[in-house]
């Protein structure tokens, strides 16, 4: 199964913070997508609240994060982004469900 992280970020109320976070997320996605065993690295902005962002990091398995964390770019991300946030990042870890087979839904 694919191992997935979702990270929710909320920009502080300084107008330039939104554009700075957006640029950093786009840059990060373009770099991290190339990491070994990374299935995808998606970034998005809330359609109703421009201060809210989400990152979806998809890896072949949990141990694949090793390559992500070893990427030299990783050390630049938090120091740049954290000062632009209103609150701490909300990181969640998931195992994607296997949807390749039919299931019987209990009544």
Helices and strands as residue ranges (DSSP letters): E 3-10, H 15-32, E 38-45, E 52-59, G 62-64, H 65-70, H 74-81, G 82-84, E 90-95
